[in-house]
Amino acid sequence: MALPAELMQNVPTIEEFWAVFTKSREEAAREREEEAKAREAEAKTRAAEAKAREEEAKAREEAAAKAREVEAKTREAAAKAREEAEAKRQEKWDHDIEEVQAIYRKAARIVARVGKEMGDLNNRFGELAEHLVAPGIVRHFNELGYHFGNSVIGRLKILDGPGQKVLTEIDLLMENGEYSIAVEVKSRPTLKDIAHHEKRLAILREYKDKQKDGRKILGAIAGAVFPDEVKKAVIEAGLYVIEQSGDTMRVNIPEGFEPREW
């Protein structure tokens, strides 16, 4: 059956159909090519991203390693600084110890020198007491009826047997047939001097007893400067007070005073 002429006019020719088919194949090929390129580009992108992640991980690892290295060096430097600081402190400590020891040695030498000077001073003061105080004291006690004559013993040492240690030393000792009076001479007597002299008198008593010497022992303290409270304490202890009066010494005997006997 033949087609109408109107329809025949709209039917493509073989050439036209082939051209359309060819064009479609070309477009499909281009699409496949473009799709392949897109996939290739996507693959390259993924590869680039993977490489970027790999480089980032590597950079982080290098940074972490660098940080650990810096931290290790910092700790090492801190430890070294502490060691140096400790060494300096130890050096300073040793230096300070040496200075302290040097000061101590110097102080010890000064103390030894002062001790020697004080010993010399005490010796000189004992000599002064013997030469200046003794004559006046003997006269005053003779006026009190003790009758010591003009004899006085200066700087008497009481020994614990022949060649033994010194138990005590008495500045001035006056004796007669009945009494022995031991005098301690001080530039400025103190309360401690009273106790020391009482102990000295007890030692003298024991020494006298060993010698079968039954004479009564009395005590006195002489001073150039006599504080009132010390003077009162000396009197209350039953000891004679011998104080300076102008250029001489005098025995201060208050009313009602009774000397203590050892």
FITORKE-772704 format. One record per atom (N, C-alpha, C, CB): x, y, z; residue in three letters. Coordinates in steps of 0.02 Angstrom, whole numbers, padded with zeros to 5 digits, always signed. Glycine has a CB too. Layout:
BEGIN
XYZAla ...
END
This chain:
BEGIN
+00043-00059+00000Met +00000+00000+00000Met +00044+00060+00000Met -00049+00001+00061Met +00031+00106-00041Ala +00072+00167-00045Ala +00049+00217+00005Ala +00069+00197-00116Ala +00100+00253+00034Leu +00084+00305+00084Leu +00061+00368+00048Leu +00145+00320+00129Leu +00022+00404+00084Pro +00001+00467+00055Pro +00060+00511+00041Pro -00048+00503+00100Pro +00051+00556-00002Ala +00107+00601-00021Ala +00128+00645+00035Ala +00089+00644-00081Ala +00079+00664+00078Glu +00097+00709+00134Glu +00144+00674+00182Glu +00033+00734+00172Glu +00130+00610+00193Leu +00172+00573+00240Leu +00241+00559+00210Leu +00139+00507+00260Leu +00241+00547+00148Met +00304+00532+00116Met +00351+00590+00120Met +00292+00512+00044Met +00322+00648+00122Gln +00366+00706+00126Gln +00401+00709+00193Gln +00326+00771+00115Gln +00374+00683+00248Asn +00404+00686+00316Asn +00449+00627+00331Asn +00350+00690+00370Asn +00452+00578+00290Val +00495+00520+00302Val +00565+00538+00282Val +00469+00458+00262Val +00615+00527+00332Pro +00685+00545+00316Pro +00712+00496+00265Pro +00729+00545+00379Pro +00759+00522+00231Thr +00791+00480+00181Thr +00844+00438+00216Thr +00822+00522+00125Thr +00870+00390+00180Ile +00922+00347+00209Ile +00983+00388+00228Ile +00941+00291+00161Ile +00999+00434+00185Glu +01057+00477+00199Glu +01046+00516+00264Glu +01069+00526+00140Glu +00982+00541+00269Glu +00968+00581+00329Glu +00969+00535+00391Glu +00898+00617+00323Glu +00941+00477+00383Phe +00941+00431+00439Phe +01011+00412+00459Phe +00900+00368+00422Phe +01054+00398+00408Trp +01124+00380+00422Trp +01161+00437+00455Trp +01160+00360+00358Trp +01144+00496+00432Ala +01177+00555+00461Ala +01158+00563+00534Ala +01158+00619+00422Ala +01094+00551+00548Val +01071+00556+00618Val +01103+00502+00660Val +00993+00551+00623Val +01106+00440+00631Phe +01135+00385+00668Phe +01209+00398+00682Phe +01127+00321+00629Phe +01242+00422+00630Thr +01314+00436+00638Thr +01324+00490+00691Thr +01345+00459+00572Thr +01283+00540+00688Lys +01289+00595+00736Lys +01277+00570+00807Lys +01240+00652+00719Lys +01228+00526+00813Ser +01212+00499+00879Ser +01271+00458+00905Ser +01148+00456+00876Ser +01302+00419+00861Arg +01358+00379+00882Arg +01416+00423+00903Arg +01380+00332+00826Arg +01426+00477+00865Glu +01481+00523+00881Glu +01468+00557+00949Glu +01489+00576+00826Glu +01405+00577+00957Glu +01388+00611+01021Glu +01397+00562+01079Glu +01316+00638+01019Glu +01375+00499+01068Ala +01383+00449+01120Ala +01457+00438+01134Ala +01350+00383+01100Ala +01498+00437+01081Ala +01570+00428+01090Ala +01599+00486+01129Ala +01605+00420+01022Ala +01576+00546+01110Arg +01602+00605+01145Arg +01581+00603+01218Arg +01577+00671+01112Arg +01519+00582+01230Glu +01496+00579+01299Glu +01537+00528+01339Glu +01422+00560+01301Glu +01550+00469+01304Arg +01590+00419+01339Arg +01661+00445+01351Arg +01593+00354+01299Arg +01686+00482+01303Glu +01754+00510+01311Glu +01755+00561+01367Glu +01777+00543+01245Glu +01703+00604+01366Glu +01699+00654+01419Glu +01690+00621+01488Glu +01642+00704+01406Glu +01649+00567+01488Glu +01639+00531+01551Glu +01704+00499+01574Glu +01584+00476+01543Glu +01743+00472+01527Ala +01808+00442+01543Ala +01855+00496+01570Ala +01838+00408+01480Ala +01853+00554+01535Lys +01895+00610+01559Lys +01874+00631+01629Lys +01891+00670+01511Lys +01806+00632+01640Ala +01782+00651+01706Ala +01806+00602+01759Ala +01706+00657+01707Ala +01800+00535+01740Arg +01823+00485+01788Arg +01898+00490+01800Arg +01806+00414+01762Arg +01935+00505+01746Glu +02008+00514+01753Glu +02024+00573+01798Glu +02041+00523+01684Glu +01985+00627+01785Ala +01995+00687+01826Ala +01979+00673+01899Ala +01952+00745+01800Ala +01923+00634+01908Glu +01903+00617+01976Glu +01956+00573+02009Glu +01835+00580+01976Glu +01983+00527+01970Ala +02036+00483+01996Ala +02097+00525+02015Ala +02055+00429+01945Ala +02114+00572+01970Lys +02172+00615+01985Lys +02158+00657+02048Lys +02187+00662+01925Lys +02094+00679+02053Thr +02077+00718+02113Thr +02085+00676+02176Thr +02006+00745+02108Thr +02058+00612+02171Arg +02064+00569+02229Arg +02138+00554+02244Arg +02026+00504+02218Arg +02177+00545+02191Ala +02248+00532+02201Ala +02282+00593+02233Ala +02282+00516+02134Ala +02262+00653+02208Ala +02290+00714+02237Ala +02271+00722+02310Ala +02268+00776+02197Ala +02206+00705+02324Glu +02184+00710+02394Glu +02221+00660+02437Glu +02108+00697+02398Glu +02230+00598+02411Ala +02267+00548+02449Ala +02339+00570+02461Ala +02267+00480+02412Ala +02369+00598+02408Lys +02437+00623+02415Lys +02440+00680+02465Lys +02465+00646+02347Lys +02389+00723+02461Ala +02387+00780+02508Ala +02381+00754+02580Ala +02328+00827+02492Ala +02335+00702+02588Arg +02328+00673+02656Arg +02393+00641+02678Arg +02271+00622+02658Arg +02426+00606+02632Glu +02490+00574+02648Glu +02542+00626+02668Glu +02515+00532+02589Glu +02545+00680+02629Glu +02593+00734+02645Glu +02576+00768+02710Glu +02596+00786+02588Glu +02509+00775+02721Glu +02488+00806+02784Glu +02507+00762+02843Glu +02412+00818+02785Glu +02495+00695+02836Ala +02514+00649+02889Ala +02590+00650+02901Ala +02491+00578+02872Ala +02627+00652+02845Lys +02699+00654+02849Lys +02722+00719+02884Lys +02731+00649+02780Lys +02689+00774+02865Ala +02706+00839+02895Ala +02692+00838+02970Ala +02668+00896+02861Ala +02632+00807+02988Arg +02616+00803+03059Arg +02667+00760+03096Arg +02546+00774+03068Arg +02686+00704+03066Glu +02735+00661+03098Glu +02802+00696+03105Glu +02744+00597+03058Glu +02822+00733+03052Glu +02885+00770+03056Glu +02881+00825+03109Glu +02903+00801+02988Glu +02823+00859+03111Ala +02814+00912+03161Ala +02815+00883+03231Ala +02747+00949+03149Ala +02781+00824+03240Ala +02781+00791+03305Ala +02851+00769+03324Ala +02733+00731+03306Ala +02888+00741+03275Ala +02957+00720+03289Ala +03000+00780+03306Ala +02986+00683+03228Ala +02990+00835+03271Lys +03027+00896+03284Lys +03010+00923+03354Lys +03012+00949+03231Lys +02944+00920+03371Ala +02923+00944+03437Ala +02954+00900+03491Ala +02846+00943+03442Ala +02955+00833+03479Arg +02986+00789+03528Arg +03060+00803+03535Arg +02976+00715+03509Arg +03092+00816+03479Glu +03163+00832+03481Glu +03176+00897+03519Glu +03191+00839+03409Glu +03133+00948+03504Val +03140+01012+03539Val +03128+01003+03614Val +03091+01065+03510Val +03076+00963+03631Glu +03060+00950+03701Glu +03118+00915+03736Glu +02996+00909+03707Glu +03146+00864+03700Ala +03203+00828+03729Ala +03262+00875+03741Ala +03224+00770+03683Ala +03276+00919+03691Lys +03331+00966+03699Lys +03316+01016+03755Lys +03343+01004+03633Lys +03251+01036+03760Thr +03232+01082+03814Thr +03243+01050+03882Thr +03159+01103+03806Thr +03221+00986+03888Arg +03232+00950+03952Arg +03306+00942+03967Arg +03199+00882+03950Arg +03344+00927+03914Glu +03416+00920+03923Glu +03448+00985+03945Glu +03449+00895+03858Glu +03426+01040+03912Ala +03453+01106+03930Ala +03432+01124+04001Ala +03428+01159+03881Ala +03369+01108+04020Ala +03346+01123+04088Ala +03386+01082+04139Ala +03270+01108+04094Ala +03396+01018+04123Ala +03435+00976+04169Ala +03507+01002+04176Ala +03436+00902+04144Ala +03536+01022+04121Lys +03603+01050+04122Lys +03605+01115+04162Lys +03629+01062+04051Lys +03553+01156+04152Ala +03549+01219+04190Ala +03543+01206+04264Ala +03490+01262+04166Ala +03502+01154+04281Arg +03495+01137+04352Arg +03561+01111+04380Arg +03440+01084+04362Arg +03595+01070+04341Glu +03660+01045+04364Glu +03710+01101+04374Glu +03689+00994+04314Glu +03711+01149+04327Glu +03757+01206+04333Glu +03738+01249+04393Glu +03757+01248+04269Glu +03671+01259+04402Ala +03648+01299+04459Ala +03666+01264+04524Ala +03572+01312+04455Ala +03656+01197+04526Glu +03673+01159+04586Glu +03748+01162+04599Glu +03649+01086+04579Glu +03786+01157+04545Ala +03859+01161+04553Ala +03880+01229+04579Ala +03894+01148+04485Ala +03847+01282+04554Lys +03863+01350+04578Lys +03842+01358+04651Lys +03827+01403+04535Lys +03782+01329+04668Arg +03760+01333+04738Arg +03809+01296+04784Arg +03690+01305+04746Arg +03830+01236+04760Gln +03878+01198+04800Gln +03944+01235+04807Gln +03890+01129+04768Gln +03965+01266+04752Glu +04028+01305+04754Glu +04021+01363+04802Glu +04046+01331+04684Glu +03962+01397+04799Lys +03951+01454+04844Lys +03947+01429+04916Lys +03886+01491+04825Lys +03913+01371+04925Trp +03908+01342+04992Trp +03977+01325+05019Trp +03863+01279+04991Trp +04018+01294+04978Asp +04086+01277+05000Asp +04125+01341+05017Asp +04124+01238+04946Asp +04115+01392+04975His +04149+01456+04988His +04125+01487+05053His +04138+01505+04930His +04058+01484+05064Asp +04031+01512+05126Asp +04056+01473+05186Asp +03954+01511+05124Asp +04058+01406+05179Ile +04084+01364+05234Ile +04155+01383+05250Ile +04079+01289+05216Ile +04195+01392+05197Glu +04265+01412+05209Glu +04269+01479+05244Glu +04303+01416+05142Glu +04224+01526+05223Glu +04224+01592+05256Glu +04205+01585+05330Glu +04176+01640+05220Glu +04152+01544+05342Val +04130+01534+05411Val +04185+01502+05453Val +04066+01490+05414Val +04218+01452+05423Gln +04273+01420+05459Gln +04330+01468+05472Gln +04299+01359+05420Gln +04343+01511+05422Ala +04396+01562+05432Ala +04376+01610+05487Ala +04409+01600+05365Ala +04312+01631+05487Ile +04288+01676+05540Ile +04293+01642+05608Ile +04215+01699+05526Ile +04273+01577+05609Tyr +04275+01539+05672Tyr +04347+01534+05697Tyr +04245+01468+05663Tyr +04393+01518+05651Arg +04464+01514+05672Arg +04489+01581+05698Arg +04508+01489+05614Arg +04468+01634+05662Lys +04489+01700+05685Lys +04460+01716+05753Lys +04469+01754+05634Lys +04395+01699+05762Ala +04362+01711+05826Ala +04396+01671+05882Ala +04287+01694+05823Ala +04414+01608+05865Ala +04448+01566+05915Ala +04515+01596+05935Ala +04458+01494+05887Ala +04550+01623+05885Arg +04615+01655+05902Arg +04603+01717+05945Arg +04653+01676+05837Arg +04549+01755+05929Ile +04535+01815+05969Ile +04516+01795+06040Ile +04478+01856+05937Ile +04474+01742+06046Val +04453+01720+06112Val +04514+01697+06152Val +04402+01663+06107Val +04558+01659+06118Ala +04618+01636+06153Ala +04661+01694+06175Ala +04659+01589+06107Ala +04668+01744+06130Arg +04709+01802+06148Arg +04677+01841+06205Arg +04718+01848+06087Arg +04610+01850+06200Val +04575+01887+06253Val +04579+01850+06318Val +04501+01899+06234Val +04573+01781+06314Gly +04579+01741+06374Gly +04646+01750+06407Gly +04567+01668+06359Gly +04698+01750+06365Lys +04766+01760+06391Lys +04773+01829+06422Lys +04818+01750+06337Lys +04745+01879+06385Glu +04749+01948+06411Glu +04710+01955+06476Glu +04722+01998+06359Glu +04651+01920+06478Met +04612+01923+06540Met +04650+01889+06597Met +04543+01890+06530Met +04682+01832+06579Gly +04723+01800+06630Gly +04778+01845+06655Gly +04751+01735+06604Gly +04812+01878+06608Asp +04864+01925+06627Asp +04835+01982+06669Asp +04900+01953+06566Asp +04774+02005+06647Leu +04742+02059+06684Leu +04724+02037+06754Leu +04678+02083+06647Leu +04699+01975+06760Asn +04683+01950+06827Asn +04745+01945+06871Asn +04649+01882+06822Asn +04799+01923+06840Asn +04862+01919+06878Asn +04884+01988+06900Asn +04917+01887+06836Asn +04879+02035+06853Arg +04900+02104+06871Arg +04853+02133+06924Arg +04901+02149+06809Arg +04786+02115+06918Phe +04740+02141+06967Phe +04753+02110+07036Phe +04667+02128+06946Phe +04772+02045+07035Gly +04789+02013+07099Gly +04850+02046+07130Gly +04803+01939+07088Gly +04899+02061+07089Glu +04958+02097+07115Glu +04939+02165+07142Glu +05011+02104+07060Glu +04893+02199+07105Leu +04871+02265+07128Leu +04835+02259+07195Leu +04825+02298+07075Leu +04792+02207+07200Ala +04756+02197+07263Ala +04805+02185+07320Ala +04708+02138+07258Ala +04856+02145+07307Glu +04905+02129+07359Glu +04942+02191+07382Glu +04954+02076+07334Glu +04961+02234+07334His +05002+02291+07351His +04963+02352+07375His +05043+02310+07292His +04902+02360+07350Leu +04863+02420+07368Leu +04809+02407+07420Leu +04832+02450+07306Leu +04776+02350+07415Val +04720+02336+07459Val +04743+02306+07525Val +04670+02290+07426Val +04790+02258+07520Ala +04809+02220+07579Ala +04829+02262+07639Ala +04864+02175+07561Ala +04875+02310+07632Pro +04896+02347+07692Pro +04839+02381+07728Pro +04948+02399+07673Pro +04795+02413+07692Gly +04739+02447+07724Gly +04691+02399+07757Gly +04703+02490+07674Gly +04680+02341+07726Ile +04633+02292+07753Ile +04659+02264+07819Ile +04621+02235+07703Ile +04722+02248+07821Val +04751+02222+07883Val +04742+02272+07939Val +04826+02205+07873Val +04755+02334+07926Arg +04749+02386+07977Arg +04677+02391+08002Arg +04773+02454+07951Arg +04629+02390+07955His +04559+02396+07975His +04536+02336+08017His +04514+02402+07913His +04556+02276+07998Phe +04536+02218+08037Phe +04572+02215+08105Phe +04549+02154+07998Phe +04633+02241+08107Asn +04667+02246+08172Asn +04629+02294+08218Asn +04740+02270+08163Asn +04603+02348+08190Glu +04563+02395+08230Glu +04498+02363+08255Glu +04547+02458+08188Glu +04474+02312+08218Leu +04413+02276+08240Leu +04429+02224+08293Leu +04379+02243+08181Leu +04493+02216+08311Gly +04512+02171+08365Gly +04535+02102+08343Gly +04455+02163+08411Gly +04550+02093+08279Tyr +04571+02028+08256Tyr +04646+02016+08267Tyr +04555+02019+08183Tyr +04685+02070+08270His +04757+02065+08284His +04794+02018+08236His +04767+02042+08356His +04790+02036+08172Phe +04826+01998+08121Phe +04898+02020+08114Phe +04790+02004+08054Phe +04918+02071+08150Gly +04986+02097+08141Gly +04990+02131+08073Gly +05039+02040+08147Gly +05044+02123+08041Asn +05052+02154+07974Asn +05058+02101+07919Asn +05113+02199+07973Asn +05046+02037+07934Ser +05055+01984+07886Ser +04991+01971+07847Ser +05078+01920+07921Ser +04999+01961+07782Val +04943+01944+07739Val +04970+01901+07682Val +04906+02008+07711Val +04934+01848+07664Ile +04955+01803+07610Ile +04917+01822+07547Ile +04942+01728+07629Ile +04952+01834+07493Gly +04921+01853+07431Gly +04920+01797+07379Gly +04955+01913+07402Gly +04865+01790+07343Arg +04857+01742+07289Arg +04876+01671+07311Arg +04900+01762+07229Arg +04843+01648+07362Leu +04855+01581+07389Leu +04816+01530+07348Leu +04835+01577+07464Leu +04851+01478+07324Lys +04819+01424+07287Lys +04810+01364+07331Lys +04861+01406+07224Lys +04748+01338+07333Ile +04733+01277+07371Ile +04735+01219+07322Ile +04663+01282+07406Ile +04783+01173+07334Leu +04793+01117+07288Leu +04761+01053+07315Leu +04867+01106+07276Leu +04742+01010+07269Asp +04714+00945+07287Asp +04772+00895+07295Asp +04663+00920+07233Asp +04814+00908+07344Gly +04872+00866+07356Gly +04932+00893+07319Gly +04858+00795+07334Gly +04993+00868+07335Pro +05054+00893+07303Pro +05054+00881+07228Pro +05116+00859+07334Pro +05067+00933+07191Gly +05070+00928+07118Gly +05004+00916+07084Gly +05116+00874+07099Gly +04948+00924+07120Gln +04882+00911+07092Gln +04851+00976+07067Gln +04837+00878+07145Gln +04788+00968+07043Lys +04754+01026+07015Lys +04736+01077+07069Lys +04691+01005+06979Lys +04726+01139+07047Val +04708+01194+07093Val +04634+01190+07107Val +04727+01263+07063Val +04616+01182+07172Leu +04546+01180+07191Leu +04515+01249+07193Leu +04539+01147+07260Leu +04554+01297+07218Thr +04531+01366+07219Thr +04591+01412+07232Thr +04476+01377+07273Thr +04579+01476+07224Glu +04632+01526+07235Glu +04604+01583+07275Glu +04663+01551+07168Glu +04640+01604+07325Ile +04618+01658+07370Ile +04662+01719+07358Ile +04621+01636+07445Ile +04628+01776+07345Asp +04667+01837+07331Asp +04707+01860+07391Asp +04619+01894+07308Asp +04675+01864+07449Leu +04709+01886+07510Leu +04686+01842+07568Leu +04695+01962+07525Leu +04732+01820+07609Leu +04715+01780+07668Leu +04752+01808+07729Leu +04734+01705+07657Leu +04712+01827+07780Met +04740+01852+07843Met +04726+01801+07897Met +04709+01922+07863Met +04776+01786+07939Glu +04768+01734+07990Glu +04800+01755+08056Glu +04798+01669+07966Glu +04768+01733+08110Asn +04798+01737+08177Asn +04786+01671+08211Asn +04768+01797+08218Asn +04793+01667+08275Gly +04786+01603+08309Gly +04715+01578+08312Gly +04811+01609+08378Gly +04665+01621+08299Glu +04595+01600+08305Glu +04556+01603+08240Glu +04560+01642+08357Glu +04574+01651+08195Tyr +04534+01662+08134Tyr +04578+01660+08071Tyr +04498+01730+08139Tyr +04544+01643+08017Ser +04571+01652+07950Ser +04517+01689+07910Ser +04591+01582+07916Ser +04536+01746+07881Ile +04488+01784+07841Ile +04512+01784+07768Ile +04479+01858+07868Ile +04470+01755+07724Ala +04486+01752+07652Ala +04450+01808+07616Ala +04467+01682+07622Ala +04488+01849+07579Val +04461+01908+07545Val +04464+01897+07469Val +04500+01972+07565Val +04407+01907+07437Glu +04403+01906+07363Glu +04402+01978+07340Glu +04340+01865+07337Glu +04447+01997+07294Val +04453+02065+07270Val +04425+02070+07199Val +04527+02090+07272Val +04377+02114+07188Lys +04346+02125+07122Lys +04343+02200+07108Lys +04275+02094+07119Lys +04349+02218+07044Ser +04342+02288+07026Ser +04269+02310+07036Ser +04364+02301+06954Ser +04221+02265+07016Arg +04150+02278+07024Arg +04116+02212+07042Arg +04118+02311+06959Arg +04107+02197+07106Pro +04078+02133+07126Pro +04007+02124+07099Pro +04077+02128+07202Pro +03989+02061+07088Thr +03922+02043+07065Thr +03892+01992+07112Thr +03924+02016+06992Thr +03827+01977+07101Leu +03793+01927+07144Leu +03825+01858+07135Leu +03718+01924+07127Leu +03848+01843+07074Lys +03881+01778+07063Lys +03945+01771+07104Lys +03896+01768+06989Lys +03979+01828+07114Asp +04042+01826+07152Asp +04030+01803+07224Asp +04076+01895+07151Asp +03970+01818+07250Ile +03954+01798+07319Ile +03952+01721+07324Ile +03886+01828+07343Ile +03914+01690+07278Ala +03908+01617+07278Ala +03977+01584+07267Ala +03859+01594+07223Ala +04016+01613+07221His +04082+01586+07208His +04127+01589+07270His +04115+01623+07149His +04121+01645+07307His +04164+01652+07365His +04141+01606+07421His +04164+01725+07390His +04076+01595+07427Glu +04051+01548+07477Glu +04078+01478+07462Glu +03974+01548+07478Glu +04078+01459+07399Lys +04105+01394+07380Lys +04180+01391+07395Lys +04092+01380+07305Lys +04214+01447+07383Arg +04286+01451+07396Arg +04300+01442+07471Arg +04314+01520+07372Arg +04259+01472+07513Leu +04267+01467+07585Leu +04254+01395+07609Leu +04221+01515+07622Leu +04206+01362+07578Ala +04192+01292+07596Ala +04252+01247+07578Ala +04128+01266+07560Ala +04283+01261+07520Ile +04342+01223+07500Ile +04399+01236+07550Ile +04364+01241+07428Ile +04407+01298+07570Leu +04460+01316+07618Leu +04447+01281+07685Leu +04463+01392+07628Leu +04383+01276+07705Arg +04366+01242+07768Arg +04386+01169+07765Arg +04291+01249+07783Arg +04369+01137+07708Glu +04387+01067+07700Glu +04462+01057+07701Glu +04357+01039+07636Glu +04497+01103+07668Tyr +04570+01099+07666Tyr +04599+01107+07736Tyr +04598+01153+07619Tyr +04573+01155+07774Lys +04598+01166+07842Lys +04585+01106+07887Lys +04565+01229+07872Lys +04527+01075+07878Asp +04511+01016+07919Asp +04560+00960+07905Asp +04439+00992+07905Asp +04579+00951+07841Lys +04628+00899+07825Lys +04696+00914+07857Lys +04636+00893+07749Lys +04710+00978+07866Gln +04773+00999+07897Gln +04768+01001+07973Gln +04793+01067+07871Gln +04711+00978+08000Lys +04698+00981+08072Lys +04702+01052+08098Lys +04749+00936+08109Lys +04680+01099+08055Asp +04680+01170+08073Asp +04608+01190+08089Asp +04710+01215+08015Asp +04594+01200+08154Gly +04526+01215+08174Gly +04509+01288+08180Gly +04512+01183+08239Gly +04551+01331+08153Arg +04536+01403+08158Arg +04472+01420+08120Arg +04595+01444+08132Arg +04434+01467+08147Lys +04372+01488+08115Lys +04387+01526+08051Lys +04330+01531+08164Lys +04347+01513+08000Ile +04358+01546+07935Ile +04301+01596+07923Ile +04360+01493+07877Ile +04322+01657+07907Leu +04274+01710+07889Leu +04288+01732+07817Leu +04280+01772+07939Leu +04239+01766+07788Gly +04247+01788+07720Gly +04234+01862+07710Gly +04203+01750+07675Gly +04264+01891+07658Ala +04254+01961+07642Ala +04261+01970+07566Ala +04305+02007+07680Ala +04225+02020+07540Ile +04231+02037+07469Ile +04248+02111+07465Ile +04164+02022+07430Ile +04302+02125+07428Ala +04325+02194+07419Ala +04310+02216+07348Ala +04400+02201+07435Ala +04288+02279+07340Gly +04273+02304+07273Gly +04285+02378+07267Gly +04202+02288+07255Gly +04308+02399+07208Ala +04318+02470+07196Ala +04251+02504+07185Ala +04364+02482+07135Ala +04206+02470+07149Val +04138+02496+07138Val +04090+02443+07163Val +04125+02513+07062Val +04051+02461+07214Phe +04008+02412+07247Phe +03935+02432+07237Phe +04024+02407+07323Phe +03898+02399+07191Pro +03827+02414+07183Pro +03789+02401+07249Pro +03797+02372+07126Pro +03738+02442+07263Asp +03703+02436+07326Asp +03671+02368+07337Asp +03649+02490+07330Asp +03640+02339+07283Glu +03607+02275+07292Glu +03657+02219+07305Glu +03564+02258+07231Glu +03716+02225+07276Val +03768+02175+07288Val +03795+02183+07359Val +03825+02182+07236Val +03805+02244+07380Lys +03829+02257+07448Lys +03781+02227+07499Lys +03838+02334+07460Lys +03716+02237+07488Lys +03665+02211+07533Lys +03668+02134+07534Lys +03595+02235+07513Lys +03676+02103+07476Ala +03678+02031+07472Ala +03740+02003+07506Ala +03676+02008+07400Ala +03797+02038+07501Val +03859+02016+07533Val +03849+02016+07609Val +03918+02062+07513Val +03819+02069+07635Ile +03808+02075+07707Ile +03760+02020+07730Ile +03780+02144+07725Ile +03706+02008+07691Glu +03657+01956+07710Glu +03689+01887+07708Glu +03598+01958+07663Glu +03741+01877+07667Ala +03775+01813+07664Ala +03825+01805+07722Ala +03812+01806+07599Ala +03831+01856+07764Gly +03876+01852+07821Gly +03949+01865+07803Gly +03871+01785+07853Gly +03960+01901+07749Leu +04028+01918+07727Leu +04041+01992+07740Leu +04038+01901+07651Leu +04104+02006+07754Tyr +04123+02076+07763Tyr +04124+02111+07695Tyr +04193+02081+07798Tyr +04103+02175+07696Val +04106+02217+07637Val +04166+02264+07645Val +04039+02257+07627Val +04211+02261+07597Ile +04269+02306+07596Ile +04263+02349+07534Ile +04337+02267+07599Ile +04251+02414+07542Glu +04241+02457+07484Glu +04288+02516+07484Glu +04169+02481+07483Glu +04295+02545+07426Gln +04341+02601+07418Gln +04311+02663+07449Gln +04357+02612+07345Gln +04353+02701+07485Ser +04333+02764+07514Ser +04389+02814+07501Ser +04317+02757+07591Ser +04379+02854+07448Gly +04432+02900+07428Gly +04491+02862+07401Gly +04453+02944+07487Gly +04549+02873+07430Asp +04609+02839+07408Asp +04623+02776+07448Asp +04668+02885+07412Asp +04580+02759+07496Thr +04592+02701+07538Thr +04532+02653+07535Thr +04606+02722+07611Thr +04539+02597+07570Met +04485+02549+07576Met +04460+02549+07648Met +04508+02478+07554Met +04395+02536+07657Arg +04367+02533+07724Arg +04320+02473+07729Arg +04330+02599+07743Arg +04314+02447+07791Val +04270+02391+07804Val +04202+02419+07824Val +04298+02343+07859Val +04150+02402+07785Asn +04083+02427+07797Asn +04046+02376+07841Asn +04044+02440+07730Asn +04035+02395+07904Ile +04002+02350+07951Ile +03938+02383+07975Ile +04048+02332+08012Ile +03880+02362+07950Pro +03817+02392+07973Pro +03800+02369+08044Pro +03760+02372+07924Pro +03756+02405+08074Glu +03736+02389+08143Glu +03703+02320+08145Glu +03688+02444+08172Glu +03723+02281+08194Gly +03694+02215+08202Gly +03724+02161+08157Gly +03621+02218+08189Gly +03776+02178+08120Phe +03806+02129+08074Phe +03844+02075+08113Phe +03854+02164+08024Phe +03833+02012+08097Glu +03868+01956+08127Glu +03901+01916+08071Glu +03819+01911+08170Glu +03967+01912+08069Pro +04000+01874+08016Pro +03985+01800+08021Pro +04075+01886+08017Pro +03978+01768+07963Arg +03966+01696+07960Arg +04032+01660+07966Arg +03931+01676+07894Arg +04031+01605+08003Glu +04091+01566+08014Glu +04087+01500+07975Glu +04102+01552+08089Glu +04143+01481+07946Trp +04149+01417+07911Trp +04196+01370+07950Trp +04175+01427+07839Trp 
END
